[in-house]
Amino acid sequence: MAIIRWNPRRSFFDVADEFNRMWDENFQGRWAERERMWQPRVDVNDSKDAIHVTAEVPGLTQKDVKITIKDNQLVISGEKKSEAEREEDTYHCCERRYGKFERAFVIPSEVDADKAEAKVKDGILSIKLPKVEKVKAKEISIKAQ
């Protein structure tokens, strides 16, 4: 019987390889499908006067993006169209994402949708949603009888 020296790294790599194999067999299809979807990255911040939404939309113009507000929900949708592929070219790497997208955010009811503003500049979509001025609390005096 031969004596085999135990190597802790070899055992770790065997477990890691088995985990990767199981991951690929069971979950790769779902994650690969999600990875193909394109969604712009978004920042939402709240100031005292307005809610500001900033989204990265490289290569898109105002004609490619649609913004709607309905039932306290802000929806940003659009489509990023791909360039025509040429069959005579050989592609070594294709990482850019194309296709339709939609992002939806719940917004407070204190937003005045009629005064909302949006603009696109240098691939950045900026949306300003002004807040409605809240009714100030009124103190009611109590009369003695």
Steps between C-alpha positions, in 0.01 A plus 500: 500500500639835393499791735349814346587828660192708587487839331229732642499717186418204277194417713383862485533514121311170465209645698513826302498311169200293611315814612568670163378193312175489700451876455545476124261206468221650712514878490705614203201519267302732727791734574612507137146603397497784756847614395383551141239754610604864482398752763645844558660567838296749705555730800200640689547771761262711702556869575271732691349642178504207256580138426785462251544193281818458297542212254788393275368469144809503277430541133133587549319822416172645624325314215622164635373546858143529635416621852156459656355569843183318597359390837807616695732305272776640280572281198805550278492289184659495160714307259868493418536377143799299390721591212477286188742208517712444196542139401850553361623614844621265771393599850736409782299657782144637519418644843263787424132435572211597275126471508197636679515598865263617771567624852218582742519685833236577759497872572328688782162657432645840594653532151351746250507299176385802295821688584739207442803568277730262312806544280766284336857622468819301434328167565350608833122528547406745776146515637383756754170436680407808705321439828158647571499751781327333791217670678632653819350386827254746645444534871139521611428697812266356759238731647408473863130481584 
